Amino acid sequence: MKTTEWILAQLESEAPRTRRALERVPEGRDDWKPHKKSMPLGRLAMLVATMPTWINLVVDRDELDIAPKTGSNVDQKPLRTRAELVQALDKGAAEARTVLRKTTDDHLKKPWRLLVGGKVVSEEPREVVLRDTMMHLSHHRGQLTVYLRLNGAPVPSIYGPTADDMQFA
């Protein structure tokens, strides 16, 4: 299987799982966090919803500076509702599918760099960064399911049944 096909297959299996979690995010709790060092619920949900857009960044750009010296170049409107979160996920996944279908395995072997304030903190082949991006999505989605539980929201089935998933009871 080609790398592009593998990543696309991962996206196809992870997007619906992620959608189920986002559909359960409690509204009006954006500032809630389980610990003072934790990410707020609204920020975490938005991160999970928009992570498929990272695929486009990795494929289409040679690098990304997450803290450019000139200030942030990201103007991202907060996603406040479940509908907005799901819409962002669906849009990002659709765009990622398109970019993955247009790229080649040779291109994915080329290096990609992550910078902070102009300093390179990571440089790896795009295929490695994309693999790690899919793992990163799973990680943050897992965090989100804990936040759901702690807020009394039902936790959906991700890789198997949960205590809240009645279809498996």
NUBA-298960 format. One record per atom (N, C-alpha, C, CB): residue number from 0; residue in one letter; x, y, z. Coordinates in nm, 3 decimals. Each point is the difference from the previous one (the first is absolute). Glycine has a CB too. Example, Ala and Ser with C-alpha at 12.3 -4.5 7.8 and 13.67 -1.06 7.14 Angstrom:
   k r       X       Y       Z
   0 A   1.319  -0.569   0.780
   0 A  -0.089   0.119   0.000
   0 A   0.090   0.120   0.000
   0 A  -0.189  -0.117   0.125
   1 S   0.154   0.222  -0.197
   1 S   0.082   0.119   0.006
   1 S  -0.077   0.109   0.073
   1 S   0.118  -0.063  -0.215
% end
This chain:
   k r       X       Y       Z
   0 M   0.084  -0.118   0.000
   0 M  -0.084   0.118   0.000
   0 M   0.088   0.124   0.000
   0 M  -0.184  -0.124   0.121
   1 K   0.151   0.220  -0.203
   1 K   0.072   0.126  -0.005
   1 K  -0.022   0.078   0.129
   1 K  -0.022   0.005  -0.252
   2 T   0.117   0.079   0.285
   2 T  -0.011   0.084   0.119
   2 T  -0.123   0.090  -0.009
   2 T   0.250  -0.005   0.027
   3 T  -0.271   0.064  -0.143
   3 T  -0.117   0.087  -0.015
   3 T  -0.130  -0.077   0.025
   3 T   0.127   0.139  -0.166
   4 E  -0.132  -0.263   0.120
   4 E  -0.120  -0.083   0.022
   4 E  -0.016  -0.035   0.147
   4 E   0.023  -0.095  -0.231
   5 W   0.087   0.066   0.299
   5 W  -0.005  -0.035   0.142
   5 W  -0.051   0.118   0.083
   5 W   0.189  -0.162  -0.034
   6 I  -0.135   0.281   0.007
   6 I  -0.041   0.118   0.075
   6 I  -0.146   0.033  -0.029
   6 I   0.236   0.089  -0.005
   7 L  -0.276  -0.102  -0.120
   7 L  -0.139   0.024  -0.036
   7 L  -0.092  -0.101   0.070
   7 L   0.073   0.092  -0.223
   8 A  -0.031  -0.218   0.230
   8 A  -0.080  -0.101   0.069
   8 A  -0.011   0.033   0.149
   8 A   0.074  -0.174  -0.168
   9 Q   0.034   0.221   0.227
   9 Q  -0.005   0.041   0.141
   9 Q  -0.097   0.115   0.020
   9 Q   0.237  -0.075   0.030
  10 L  -0.230   0.173  -0.118
  10 L  -0.091   0.114   0.009
  10 L  -0.146  -0.047  -0.012
  10 L   0.179   0.150  -0.099
  11 E  -0.203  -0.239   0.005
  11 E  -0.137  -0.050  -0.021
  11 E  -0.054  -0.074   0.122
  11 E   0.049  -0.017  -0.243
  12 S   0.038  -0.053   0.316
  12 S  -0.047  -0.072   0.119
  12 S  -0.005   0.090   0.124
  12 S   0.094  -0.210  -0.097
  13 E  -0.005   0.307   0.107
  13 E   0.004   0.085   0.118
  13 E  -0.100   0.116  -0.003
  13 E   0.238  -0.060   0.020
  14 A  -0.270   0.112  -0.137
  14 A  -0.092   0.114  -0.007
  14 A  -0.138  -0.032   0.059
  14 A   0.122   0.076  -0.205
  15 P  -0.185  -0.188   0.172
  15 P  -0.131  -0.028   0.061
  15 P   0.009  -0.020   0.152
  15 P  -0.070  -0.104  -0.215
  16 R   0.177   0.045   0.262
  16 R   0.019  -0.018   0.144
  16 R   0.012   0.137   0.069
  16 R   0.115  -0.222  -0.040
  17 T  -0.040   0.309  -0.023
  17 T   0.018   0.135   0.053
  17 T  -0.132   0.076  -0.003
  17 T   0.240  -0.001  -0.076
  18 R  -0.314  -0.015  -0.030
  18 R  -0.130   0.066  -0.014
  18 R  -0.092  -0.039   0.115
  18 R   0.027   0.002  -0.250
  19 R  -0.029  -0.131   0.285
  19 R  -0.087  -0.046   0.109
  19 R   0.037   0.068   0.132
  19 R  -0.027  -0.222  -0.117
  20 A   0.156   0.241   0.141
  20 A   0.041   0.068   0.123
  20 A  -0.041   0.147  -0.003
  20 A   0.193  -0.159   0.023
  21 L  -0.172   0.225  -0.135
  21 L  -0.035   0.142  -0.010
  21 L  -0.150   0.023   0.012
  21 L   0.200   0.034  -0.144
  22 E  -0.278  -0.128   0.098
  22 E  -0.146   0.012   0.009
  22 E  -0.050  -0.001   0.145
  22 E  -0.017  -0.112  -0.222
  23 R   0.103   0.073   0.315
  23 R  -0.039  -0.011   0.141
  23 R   0.060   0.110   0.088
  23 R  -0.020  -0.244  -0.033
  24 V   0.095   0.336  -0.026
  24 V   0.063   0.106   0.079
  24 V  -0.110   0.088   0.060
  24 V   0.208  -0.003  -0.148
  25 P  -0.205   0.019   0.281
  25 P  -0.101   0.085   0.063
  25 P   0.021   0.147  -0.038
  25 P  -0.017  -0.164   0.192
  26 E  -0.090   0.230  -0.227
  26 E   0.009   0.140  -0.040
  26 E  -0.005   0.090   0.125
  26 E  -0.111  -0.053  -0.223
  27 G   0.174   0.169   0.212
  27 G   0.002   0.095   0.110
  27 G   0.103  -0.034   0.108
  27 G  -0.237   0.042  -0.046
  28 R   0.327  -0.134   0.017
  28 R   0.102  -0.043   0.097
  28 R   0.141   0.024  -0.054
  28 R  -0.160  -0.173   0.090
  29 D   0.174   0.266  -0.184
  29 D   0.128   0.021  -0.068
  29 D   0.118   0.026   0.094
  29 D  -0.132   0.090  -0.189
  30 D   0.108  -0.024   0.301
  30 D   0.109   0.035   0.091
  30 D   0.029  -0.108   0.104
  30 D  -0.062   0.237  -0.034
  31 W  -0.019  -0.342   0.038
  31 W   0.019  -0.105   0.100
  31 W   0.128  -0.077  -0.026
  31 W  -0.248  -0.019   0.028
  32 K   0.320  -0.011   0.079
  32 K   0.117  -0.087  -0.011
  32 K   0.015  -0.079   0.129
  32 K   0.114   0.162  -0.158
  33 P  -0.062  -0.285   0.147
  33 P   0.008  -0.087   0.117
  33 P   0.111   0.038   0.098
  33 P  -0.091  -0.178  -0.142
  34 H   0.184   0.260   0.097
  34 H   0.115   0.037   0.083
  34 H   0.051   0.134  -0.051
  34 H   0.062  -0.244   0.046
  35 K  -0.001   0.320   0.041
  35 K   0.047   0.133  -0.042
  35 K   0.102  -0.005  -0.113
  35 K  -0.041   0.077   0.232
  36 K   0.114  -0.188  -0.246
  36 K   0.098  -0.013  -0.107
  36 K  -0.060  -0.060  -0.128
  36 K   0.175  -0.026   0.175
  37 S  -0.300  -0.015  -0.168
  37 S  -0.065  -0.064  -0.115
  37 S  -0.052   0.102  -0.100
  37 S  -0.063  -0.191   0.146
  38 M   0.047   0.145  -0.267
  38 M  -0.058   0.080  -0.106
  38 M  -0.151   0.014   0.026
  38 M   0.178  -0.079  -0.166
  39 P  -0.237   0.196   0.143
  39 P  -0.145   0.014   0.017
  39 P  -0.076  -0.087  -0.102
  39 P   0.034   0.235   0.086
  40 L  -0.151  -0.277  -0.047
  40 L  -0.083  -0.088  -0.084
  40 L  -0.022   0.058  -0.140
  40 L  -0.112  -0.082   0.206
  41 G   0.077   0.210  -0.216
  41 G  -0.026   0.060  -0.131
  41 G   0.122  -0.003  -0.090
  41 G  -0.168   0.144   0.107
  42 R   0.283  -0.116  -0.051
  42 R   0.125  -0.003  -0.079
  42 R   0.033  -0.142  -0.044
  42 R   0.085   0.202   0.126
  43 L  -0.101  -0.299  -0.035
  43 L   0.028  -0.139  -0.034
  43 L  -0.094  -0.050  -0.109
  43 L   0.081  -0.039   0.234
  44 A  -0.210   0.069  -0.221
  44 A  -0.097  -0.044  -0.101
  44 A   0.032   0.063  -0.136
  44 A  -0.175  -0.026   0.179
  45 M   0.213   0.154  -0.178
  45 M   0.035   0.067  -0.125
  45 M   0.126  -0.061  -0.061
  45 M  -0.106   0.212   0.085
  46 L   0.203  -0.244  -0.001
  46 L   0.122  -0.065  -0.049
  46 L  -0.033  -0.133  -0.067
  46 L   0.133   0.111   0.184
  47 V  -0.212  -0.193  -0.118
  47 V  -0.038  -0.130  -0.055
  47 V  -0.075   0.018  -0.132
  47 V  -0.011  -0.097   0.232
  48 A  -0.080   0.193  -0.236
  48 A  -0.080   0.022  -0.121
  48 A   0.083   0.046  -0.119
  48 A  -0.191   0.056   0.147
  49 T   0.297   0.018  -0.120
  49 T   0.077   0.060  -0.110
  49 T   0.129  -0.076  -0.034
  49 T  -0.094   0.219   0.069
  50 M   0.125  -0.323   0.004
  50 M   0.126  -0.072  -0.027
  50 M   0.012  -0.057  -0.142
  50 M   0.002  -0.055   0.239
  51 P  -0.109   0.012  -0.305
  51 P   0.017  -0.045  -0.138
  51 P   0.059   0.107  -0.093
  51 P  -0.191  -0.153   0.038
  52 T   0.175   0.281  -0.004
  52 T   0.059   0.105  -0.084
  52 T   0.152  -0.003   0.006
  52 T  -0.203   0.141   0.038
  53 W   0.259  -0.205   0.064
  53 W   0.145  -0.011   0.009
  53 W   0.056  -0.080  -0.117
  53 W  -0.015   0.015   0.249
  54 I  -0.064  -0.107  -0.300
  54 I   0.044  -0.082  -0.114
  54 I   0.034   0.090  -0.119
  54 I  -0.143  -0.193   0.078
  55 N   0.058   0.291  -0.104
  55 N   0.025   0.094  -0.110
  55 N   0.128   0.079   0.024
  55 N  -0.247   0.017  -0.040
  56 L   0.267   0.027   0.164
  56 L   0.121   0.077   0.032
  56 L   0.126  -0.081  -0.027
  56 L  -0.128   0.127   0.173
  57 V   0.125  -0.253  -0.135
  57 V   0.118  -0.086  -0.015
  57 V   0.026  -0.031  -0.148
  57 V  -0.044  -0.099   0.227
  58 V  -0.062   0.075  -0.301
  58 V   0.017  -0.034  -0.142
  58 V   0.035   0.122  -0.083
  58 V  -0.162  -0.189   0.029
  59 D   0.094   0.302  -0.004
  59 D   0.013   0.116  -0.087
  59 D   0.109   0.100   0.038
  59 D  -0.237  -0.029  -0.041
  60 R   0.284   0.025   0.165
  60 R   0.104   0.093   0.044
  60 R   0.125  -0.077   0.038
  60 R  -0.173   0.163   0.081
  61 D   0.286  -0.094  -0.086
  61 D   0.127  -0.063   0.041
  61 D   0.024   0.013   0.149
  61 D   0.092   0.048  -0.225
  62 E  -0.161   0.048   0.290
  62 E   0.020   0.022   0.142
  62 E  -0.116   0.079   0.057
  62 E   0.250  -0.005  -0.031
  63 L  -0.255   0.003   0.164
  63 L  -0.100   0.078   0.072
  63 L   0.066   0.055   0.125
  63 L  -0.192  -0.140  -0.090
  64 D   0.180   0.270   0.109
  64 D   0.048   0.064   0.123
  64 D  -0.122   0.025   0.088
  64 D   0.200   0.109  -0.119
  65 I  -0.205  -0.177   0.233
  65 I  -0.118   0.013   0.086
  65 I   0.006   0.122   0.093
  65 I  -0.023  -0.248  -0.010
  66 A   0.135   0.318   0.008
  66 A   0.014   0.122   0.079
  66 A   0.091   0.098  -0.074
  66 A  -0.035  -0.128   0.216
  67 P  -0.009   0.175  -0.333
  67 P   0.087   0.089  -0.078
  67 P   0.030   0.129   0.077
  67 P  -0.095  -0.095  -0.212
  68 K   0.213   0.147   0.191
  68 K   0.045   0.121   0.070
  68 K  -0.089   0.119  -0.032
  68 K   0.233  -0.087  -0.005
  69 T  -0.298   0.085  -0.109
  69 T  -0.088   0.109  -0.040
  69 T  -0.139  -0.013   0.061
  69 T   0.128   0.019  -0.212
  70 G  -0.150  -0.122   0.291
  70 G  -0.131  -0.022   0.062
  70 G  -0.078  -0.103  -0.078
  70 G  -0.002   0.235   0.085
  71 S  -0.104  -0.282  -0.026
  71 S  -0.080  -0.106  -0.060
  71 S  -0.056   0.040  -0.135
  71 S  -0.057  -0.080   0.227
  72 N   0.064  -0.011  -0.320
  72 N  -0.058   0.022  -0.132
  72 N  -0.127  -0.082  -0.017
  72 N   0.229   0.047  -0.094
  73 V  -0.281  -0.097   0.206
  73 V  -0.122  -0.080  -0.002
  73 V  -0.113   0.084   0.057
  73 V   0.131  -0.217   0.023
  74 D  -0.234   0.233  -0.101
  74 D  -0.120   0.071   0.044
  74 D  -0.113  -0.102   0.001
  74 D   0.079   0.226  -0.094
  75 Q  -0.092  -0.295   0.205
  75 Q  -0.096  -0.109   0.007
  75 Q  -0.119   0.039   0.086
  75 Q   0.186  -0.166  -0.032
  76 K  -0.302   0.163  -0.028
  76 K  -0.123   0.030   0.070
  76 K  -0.030  -0.115   0.098
  76 K  -0.089   0.136  -0.198
  77 P   0.059  -0.103   0.323
  77 P  -0.034  -0.107   0.095
  77 P  -0.121  -0.081  -0.048
  77 P   0.094   0.140   0.187
  78 L  -0.090  -0.267  -0.157
  78 L  -0.110  -0.090  -0.034
  78 L  -0.076  -0.025   0.130
  78 L   0.128  -0.111  -0.196
  79 R  -0.248   0.164   0.207
  79 R  -0.071   0.001   0.127
  79 R  -0.106  -0.110   0.014
  79 R   0.041   0.242   0.004
  80 T  -0.085  -0.298  -0.115
  80 T  -0.109  -0.098   0.007
  80 T   0.046  -0.135  -0.056
  80 T  -0.170   0.185  -0.020
  81 R   0.096  -0.289   0.056
  81 R   0.029  -0.132  -0.058
  81 R  -0.009   0.005  -0.151
  81 R  -0.087  -0.113   0.207
  82 A  -0.013   0.184  -0.258
  82 A  -0.018   0.009  -0.145
  82 A   0.122   0.064  -0.066
  82 A  -0.250   0.016   0.031
  83 E   0.305   0.089   0.030
  83 E   0.118   0.066  -0.056
  83 E   0.122  -0.092   0.006
  83 E  -0.092   0.223   0.068
  84 L   0.106  -0.297   0.041
  84 L   0.112  -0.094   0.014
  84 L  -0.007  -0.109  -0.107
  84 L   0.007   0.046   0.247
  85 V  -0.126  -0.104  -0.263
  85 V  -0.017  -0.107  -0.099
  85 V   0.020   0.053  -0.141
  85 V  -0.161  -0.117   0.155
  86 Q   0.109   0.236  -0.182
  86 Q   0.019   0.059  -0.132
  86 Q   0.148   0.023  -0.030
  86 Q  -0.225   0.110   0.019
  87 A   0.300  -0.062   0.080
  87 A   0.144   0.022  -0.020
  87 A   0.072  -0.133  -0.026
  87 A  -0.010   0.203   0.149
  88 L  -0.026  -0.307  -0.074
  88 L   0.061  -0.131  -0.022
  88 L  -0.031  -0.051  -0.140
  88 L  -0.019  -0.051   0.245
  89 D  -0.108   0.056  -0.283
  89 D  -0.040  -0.050  -0.132
  89 D   0.071   0.075  -0.113
  89 D  -0.222  -0.064   0.096
  90 K   0.230   0.196  -0.082
  90 K   0.067   0.082  -0.102
  90 K   0.150  -0.033  -0.006
  90 K  -0.171   0.184   0.036
  91 G   0.236  -0.191   0.080
  91 G   0.142  -0.030   0.004
  91 G   0.032  -0.139  -0.054
  91 G   0.019   0.150   0.196
  92 A  -0.104  -0.247  -0.163
  92 A   0.021  -0.137  -0.050
  92 A  -0.018  -0.005  -0.152
  92 A  -0.080  -0.094   0.221
  93 A  -0.020   0.166  -0.272
  93 A  -0.022   0.002  -0.146
  93 A   0.120   0.062  -0.072
  93 A  -0.249   0.017   0.038
  94 E   0.300   0.092   0.016
  94 E   0.117   0.064  -0.061
  94 E   0.123  -0.090   0.009
  94 E  -0.095   0.226   0.058
  95 A   0.109  -0.295   0.053
  95 A   0.114  -0.092   0.017
  95 A  -0.008  -0.115  -0.100
  95 A   0.012   0.059   0.244
  96 R  -0.133  -0.111  -0.265
  96 R  -0.017  -0.108  -0.100
  96 R   0.047   0.048  -0.137
  96 R  -0.196  -0.093   0.130
  97 T   0.157   0.214  -0.166
  97 T   0.036   0.056  -0.130
  97 T   0.151   0.012  -0.014
  97 T  -0.217   0.124  -0.005
  98 V   0.283  -0.067   0.106
  98 V   0.144   0.021  -0.009
  98 V   0.075  -0.134   0.000
  98 V  -0.027   0.221   0.117
  99 L  -0.021  -0.319  -0.041
  99 L   0.065  -0.130   0.001
  99 L  -0.013  -0.072  -0.134
  99 L  -0.045  -0.015   0.245
 100 R  -0.068   0.032  -0.310
 100 R  -0.020  -0.065  -0.131
 100 R   0.086   0.064  -0.108
 100 R  -0.233  -0.056   0.068
 101 K   0.273   0.182  -0.048
 101 K   0.079   0.071  -0.100
 101 K   0.150  -0.013   0.020
 101 K  -0.188   0.158  -0.019
 102 T   0.231  -0.200   0.137
 102 T   0.143  -0.006   0.026
 102 T   0.056  -0.137  -0.036
 102 T  -0.026   0.169   0.183
 103 T   0.157  -0.183  -0.171
 103 T   0.067  -0.126  -0.032
 103 T   0.081  -0.048   0.119
 103 T   0.011   0.065  -0.243
 104 D   0.020  -0.192   0.243
 104 D   0.085  -0.056   0.105
 104 D   0.139   0.063  -0.004
 104 D  -0.129  -0.215  -0.011
 105 D   0.179   0.247  -0.108
 105 D   0.130   0.065  -0.010
 105 D  -0.001   0.136   0.071
 105 D   0.041  -0.117  -0.219
 106 H  -0.149   0.192   0.202
 106 H  -0.011   0.129   0.067
 106 H  -0.003  -0.018   0.152
 106 H  -0.123   0.093  -0.200
 107 L   0.056  -0.198   0.246
 107 L  -0.011  -0.023   0.143
 107 L   0.132  -0.045   0.064
 107 L  -0.240  -0.058  -0.037
 108 K   0.337   0.024  -0.043
 108 K   0.132  -0.035   0.053
 108 K   0.087   0.124   0.021
 108 K  -0.016  -0.222  -0.117
 109 K  -0.026   0.335   0.062
 109 K   0.075   0.125   0.015
 109 K  -0.016   0.054   0.141
 109 K  -0.031   0.051  -0.245
 110 P   0.133   0.022   0.294
 110 P  -0.005   0.050   0.138
 110 P  -0.102   0.112   0.020
 110 P   0.239  -0.063   0.020
 111 W  -0.288   0.067   0.101
 111 W  -0.091   0.105   0.045
 111 W   0.049   0.048   0.135
 111 W  -0.198  -0.099  -0.126
 112 R   0.191   0.230   0.149
 112 R   0.056   0.057   0.123
 112 R  -0.106   0.071   0.082
 112 R   0.219   0.025  -0.116
 113 L  -0.206  -0.041   0.248
 113 L  -0.081   0.073   0.097
 113 L   0.093   0.098   0.069
 113 L  -0.162  -0.195   0.034
 114 L   0.121   0.320  -0.031
 114 L   0.080   0.105   0.060
 114 L  -0.077   0.066   0.114
 114 L   0.117   0.038  -0.219
 115 V  -0.042   0.017   0.313
 115 V  -0.055   0.082   0.107
 115 V   0.086   0.125   0.006
 115 V  -0.089  -0.202   0.134
 116 G   0.029   0.316  -0.166
 116 G   0.075   0.126   0.000
 116 G   0.117  -0.001  -0.095
 116 G  -0.068   0.031   0.233
 117 G   0.055  -0.099  -0.346
 117 G   0.105  -0.007  -0.100
 117 G   0.101  -0.111   0.023
 117 G  -0.029   0.241  -0.028
 118 K   0.023  -0.308   0.141
 118 K   0.094  -0.107   0.032
 118 K  -0.062  -0.136  -0.035
 118 K   0.101   0.141   0.185
 119 V  -0.027  -0.222  -0.260
 119 V  -0.047  -0.134  -0.036
 119 V   0.000  -0.088   0.124
 119 V   0.088   0.026  -0.237
 120 V  -0.204  -0.082   0.269
 120 V  -0.010  -0.091   0.114
 120 V  -0.021  -0.144  -0.045
 120 V  -0.093   0.188   0.138
 121 S   0.057  -0.204  -0.264
 121 S  -0.019  -0.135  -0.053
 121 S   0.012   0.006  -0.152
 121 S  -0.149  -0.066   0.194
 122 E   0.217  -0.035  -0.248
 122 E   0.008  -0.014  -0.146
 122 E  -0.002  -0.150  -0.031
 122 E   0.132   0.219  -0.028
 123 E  -0.238  -0.260  -0.040
 123 E  -0.017  -0.141  -0.033
 123 E  -0.069  -0.011  -0.136
 123 E  -0.014  -0.062   0.245
 124 P   0.020  -0.057  -0.305
 124 P  -0.074  -0.019  -0.125
 124 P  -0.150   0.025   0.023
 124 P   0.174  -0.167  -0.079
 125 R  -0.239   0.220  -0.020
 125 R  -0.143   0.029   0.011
 125 R  -0.080  -0.124   0.041
 125 R   0.027   0.178  -0.175
 126 E   0.010  -0.294   0.123
 126 E  -0.074  -0.122   0.033
 126 E   0.005  -0.030   0.150
 126 E   0.050  -0.089  -0.229
 127 V   0.060   0.120   0.293
 127 V   0.013  -0.020   0.144
 127 V  -0.086   0.102   0.074
 127 V   0.234  -0.090  -0.030
 128 V  -0.231   0.214  -0.016
 128 V  -0.079   0.105   0.063
 128 V  -0.149  -0.031  -0.013
 128 V   0.181   0.170  -0.050
 129 L  -0.222  -0.220  -0.065
 129 L  -0.141  -0.035  -0.020
 129 L  -0.041  -0.118   0.088
 129 L   0.015   0.085  -0.234
 130 R   0.071  -0.183   0.247
 130 R  -0.029  -0.113   0.090
 130 R  -0.016   0.050   0.142
 130 R   0.129  -0.156  -0.149
 131 D  -0.036   0.241   0.191
 131 D  -0.008   0.055   0.134
 131 D  -0.122   0.090   0.019
 131 D   0.249  -0.012   0.012
 132 T  -0.290   0.080  -0.116
 132 T  -0.120   0.084   0.007
 132 T  -0.123  -0.086   0.028
 132 T   0.104   0.164  -0.159
 133 M  -0.113  -0.279   0.095
 133 M  -0.114  -0.088   0.025
 133 M   0.005  -0.054   0.143
 133 M  -0.005  -0.064  -0.244
 134 M   0.123   0.034   0.295
 134 M   0.013  -0.042   0.140
 134 M  -0.035   0.114   0.095
 134 M   0.177  -0.165  -0.067
 135 H  -0.136   0.283   0.031
 135 H  -0.027   0.119   0.080
 135 H  -0.151   0.023   0.009
 135 H   0.222   0.102  -0.069
 136 L  -0.291  -0.121  -0.044
 136 L  -0.147   0.012  -0.001
 136 L  -0.062  -0.100   0.097
 136 L   0.007   0.078  -0.239
 137 S   0.038  -0.202   0.236
 137 S  -0.053  -0.102   0.091
 137 S   0.026   0.038   0.145
 137 S   0.037  -0.174  -0.176
 138 H   0.081   0.225   0.202
 138 H   0.036   0.042   0.137
 138 H  -0.095   0.108   0.051
 138 H   0.241  -0.057  -0.047
 139 H  -0.257   0.164  -0.031
 139 H  -0.085   0.110   0.046
 139 H  -0.148  -0.039   0.003
 139 H   0.167   0.161  -0.094
 140 R  -0.208  -0.247   0.004
 140 R  -0.137  -0.050   0.005
 140 R  -0.021  -0.080   0.129
 140 R  -0.012  -0.007  -0.253
 141 G   0.113  -0.070   0.293
 141 G  -0.007  -0.072   0.127
 141 G  -0.014   0.096   0.117
 141 G   0.137  -0.184  -0.099
 142 Q  -0.060   0.291   0.098
 142 Q  -0.014   0.103   0.103
 142 Q  -0.143   0.053   0.002
 142 Q   0.243   0.062  -0.024
 143 L  -0.295  -0.037  -0.095
 143 L  -0.134   0.055  -0.011
 143 L  -0.105  -0.094   0.060
 143 L   0.071   0.123  -0.207
 144 T  -0.053  -0.253   0.187
 144 T  -0.098  -0.094   0.058
 144 T   0.006   0.003   0.152
 144 T   0.019  -0.146  -0.204
 145 V   0.097   0.169   0.262
 145 V   0.010   0.015   0.146
 145 V  -0.074   0.126   0.043
 145 V   0.223  -0.120   0.003
 146 Y  -0.205   0.229  -0.076
 146 Y  -0.072   0.124   0.031
 146 Y  -0.150  -0.024  -0.009
 146 Y   0.194   0.138  -0.087
 147 L  -0.238  -0.215  -0.014
 147 L  -0.142  -0.030  -0.012
 147 L  -0.049  -0.070   0.126
 147 L   0.022  -0.017  -0.251
 148 R   0.049  -0.087   0.292
 148 R  -0.038  -0.077   0.119
 148 R  -0.010   0.090   0.122
 148 R   0.111  -0.202  -0.097
 149 L  -0.010   0.288   0.116
 149 L   0.004   0.087   0.117
 149 L  -0.108   0.107  -0.002
 149 L   0.243  -0.042   0.013
 150 N  -0.301   0.067  -0.129
 150 N  -0.109   0.097  -0.013
 150 N  -0.137  -0.066  -0.009
 150 N   0.159   0.152  -0.113
 151 G  -0.163  -0.283   0.134
 151 G  -0.127  -0.071   0.000
 151 G  -0.058  -0.024  -0.139
 151 G  -0.041   0.099   0.219
 152 A   0.122  -0.076  -0.321
 152 A  -0.045  -0.025  -0.137
 152 A   0.025  -0.147  -0.034
 152 A   0.047   0.242  -0.069
 153 P  -0.135  -0.304  -0.007
 153 P   0.023  -0.140  -0.036
 153 P   0.122  -0.016  -0.090
 153 P  -0.246  -0.041   0.020
 154 V   0.326  -0.058   0.009
 154 V   0.121  -0.027  -0.077
 154 V  -0.035  -0.099  -0.112
 154 V   0.150   0.043   0.203
 155 P  -0.124  -0.004  -0.328
 155 P  -0.035  -0.089  -0.111
 155 P   0.100  -0.114  -0.018
 155 P  -0.110   0.194  -0.111
 156 S   0.069  -0.293   0.040
 156 S   0.090  -0.108  -0.039
 156 S   0.104   0.057  -0.095
 156 S  -0.183  -0.176   0.029
 157 I   0.309   0.146   0.000
 157 I   0.108   0.043  -0.089
 157 I   0.059  -0.125  -0.067
 157 I   0.052   0.204   0.145
 158 Y   0.010  -0.290  -0.066
 158 Y   0.054  -0.126  -0.053
 158 Y  -0.077  -0.120   0.054
 158 Y   0.225   0.107  -0.019
 159 G  -0.318  -0.081   0.102
 159 G  -0.081  -0.105   0.060
 159 G  -0.103   0.064   0.091
 159 G   0.190  -0.166  -0.013
 160 P  -0.271   0.086   0.076
 160 P  -0.110   0.056   0.080
 160 P   0.048   0.078   0.122
 160 P  -0.140  -0.190  -0.078
 161 T   0.056   0.284   0.122
 161 T   0.023   0.073   0.124
 161 T  -0.119  -0.028   0.091
 161 T   0.137   0.181  -0.118
 162 A  -0.126  -0.139   0.242
 162 A  -0.109  -0.019   0.096
 162 A  -0.124   0.079  -0.041
 162 A   0.169  -0.036   0.180
 163 D  -0.154   0.133  -0.268
 163 D  -0.114   0.083  -0.042
 163 D  -0.060  -0.045  -0.132
 163 D   0.103   0.188   0.122
 164 D  -0.040  -0.281  -0.187
 164 D  -0.044  -0.039  -0.134
 164 D  -0.100  -0.116   0.012
 164 D   0.222   0.075  -0.100
 165 M  -0.348  -0.041   0.098
 165 M  -0.106  -0.099   0.025
 165 M  -0.009  -0.107  -0.108
 165 M  -0.124   0.176   0.120
 166 Q   0.172  -0.149  -0.238
 166 Q  -0.010  -0.102  -0.106
 166 Q   0.081  -0.124   0.035
 166 Q  -0.033   0.181  -0.170
 167 F   0.130  -0.165   0.263
 167 F   0.083  -0.114   0.039
 167 F  -0.042  -0.058   0.135
 167 F   0.187   0.099  -0.130
 168 A  -0.286  -0.038   0.194
 168 A  -0.041  -0.046   0.134
 168 A  -0.069  -0.136  -0.006
 168 A  -0.025   0.238   0.072
% end
